[in-house]
Amino acid sequence: MMKYTKLNFMMSALGVIIYITDLIVDIWVSVRFFYEGQYVFGVLTVSFMLFGTIVVQCFSYSWFKADLKKAGQESPRCFLLLHCLQGGVFTSFAFSGIMYNI
């Protein structure tokens, strides 16, 4: 079984912080575009943000499912729903410590 070190935990936590910060900044930029009447740039910003988060959630779910399979567990359907609702990154982060026994 893979050992989950303190460095792994810190890097995972940093990744979640950067992910949240990026989402906040993207939302702020798109609101500014709409507020200034630059609707094309606002829509483009929202579109790129949504596409990026969808891709991240897809990879997060596939990695999470693979990790559960390696651990001999089955992936409940609620985890798919959490990923569809954009909460998968946080779910994977929370369960990474449990799966690697920290």
N, C-alpha and C positions, 0 to 999 in steps of 0.2 A: 504494500500500500504506500502511496506517495505521502511524504511528510509535508505538512503545511506549516512553514516556518513563519516567524514574526515578520520577516522581510516580505514573504508572500502576502501576509495580511495587510501590511502597510501599503504595498503596491496596489492591492485590490481596493483598499479604502481610498487611496489617492485617485484611482481610476473612477470610482463612484463620485468623488467630489468634483473631478474635472468634467464628468458627464453631466452632472447637475448644473455646474457653472456654464457649460456650453449651451444647454437648453435655455437657461435664463437669459443669457446674452442674445441668443437667436430670437427669442420671443421679444425682448426689448428692442432689437433692431427692426423686426417686422412691425411692431407697434409704431415705432418712429416713422417708418416709411408710410404707413397708412395715415398717421396723423399729419404728415407733411403733404399728403395727396399724391404720393408716388406709389400708386396702387400696383403697377406692374412689378416693381421691385419688392413690394410687400408680399405679393402673391408668390413671386419666385423664392423669396426667403422662406416663407412658410412651406412651400412645396419641397425645397431642398431639405429643410429641417425634418419634415415628415418622412421623406424618403430615407434619410439617414437613420432616423430612429427605428423605422421599420426593419431596415437591414440589420441594425444592431440587435434588435429583439429576436430576429430570425436566427442569427448566429448564437445568441445567448441561449435560446431554447434548445438548439441542436447540441451545443456543448453540455448544457445542463442534463439533457436526456442521455447523452453518451456517458457522462459521469455517473448518473444513477444506474445505467446498465452495467458499467464496470463494477459498481458496488453491489450488484445483484438485486437492485430494487427496481420497481416499476414506476414509471412516471405518471402521477395522477393527472387527470384532465384539468384540474384546477390550475396547474402550472402553465398549461397552454393558454388558459383564459388570462392569467396574470401577465403573460408575455403579450397577448393581444391588447391588453389594457396598458401597455408600456411600463409594467412593473417588474418585468423579468430580470432586469439587471440587478435590481435590489434583492429579489428572491434568490438569484444565483449567489450573490455575495453573502447573504445570510446563511444559506445552506452549505456554502463551501467549507466553513469551519466544522459543521456537523459531520459532513461526509469524510473529512480528513482528520477527525477526532482531535480537535483542539479544544 
